[in-house]
Amino acid sequence: MPTTMLDQATAMIENAWGQPLEALEVLGVRRPSDDPLLRCAMHTRTALAITDNAVTVQPGPSSRPVPAWVRA
């Protein structure tokens, strides 16, 4: 079961087009004007992937000590 928005978007796209994401990525790049809805869905998924990666990379608040001048 999909757990993140990215997983949910991937599952929705694969279910709607009935093909694995890898095949759809090739179609979206080669012929973007043939299926504008696929192109839009892939752009949305790409934005979610970027956001998901940015959130994953960000260190949590407890990962580094707070400088003394901030605590004062």
C-alpha positions in Angstrom: 0.0 0.0 0.0 1.4 3.4 -0.9 2.5 5.4 2.1 3.7 8.7 0.8 2.2 11.2 -1.7 4.9 10.2 -4.2 3.9 6.5 -3.8 0.3 7.4 -4.2 0.9 9.4 -7.3 3.0 6.6 -8.8 0.3 4.0 -8.1 -2.5 6.3 -9.5 -0.5 7.0 -12.7 0.3 3.3 -13.2 -3.3 2.3 -12.6 -4.8 5.0 -14.9 -2.5 4.1 -17.8 -2.2 0.4 -17.1 1.6 0.4 -17.6 4.6 0.6 -15.3 6.0 4.0 -14.6 9.3 3.3 -16.5 7.3 2.7 -19.8 5.2 5.8 -19.2 8.3 7.9 -18.6 9.6 6.9 -22.0 6.3 7.7 -23.7 6.1 11.1 -21.9 9.6 12.1 -23.1 9.3 10.8 -26.7 5.8 12.0 -27.5 4.7 14.6 -25.0 2.0 16.1 -27.3 0.3 12.7 -27.8 -1.0 12.5 -24.3 -1.1 15.9 -22.5 -2.7 14.4 -19.4 0.1 11.9 -19.0 2.6 14.8 -19.4 0.8 16.7 -16.7 0.6 13.7 -14.4 4.4 13.1 -14.9 5.2 16.7 -14.1 3.1 16.5 -10.9 4.9 13.3 -9.9 8.3 14.9 -10.6 7.4 17.8 -8.4 6.4 15.4 -5.6 9.6 13.5 -6.1 11.6 16.7 -5.7 9.7 17.7 -2.6 10.0 14.1 -1.1 13.8 14.2 -1.7 14.1 17.6 -0.2 12.2 16.6 3.0 14.2 13.4 3.3 17.6 15.3 3.0 16.7 18.0 5.5 18.3 17.3 8.9 15.9 17.1 11.8 16.0 19.7 14.7 17.9 17.3 17.0 20.6 16.4 14.5 22.9 19.3 15.4 23.6 21.3 18.5 22.1 24.7 18.8 24.7 27.5 19.1 24.9 29.3 22.4 24.0 32.7 20.9 20.7 31.2 19.6 19.8 29.8 23.0 20.5 33.1 24.8 
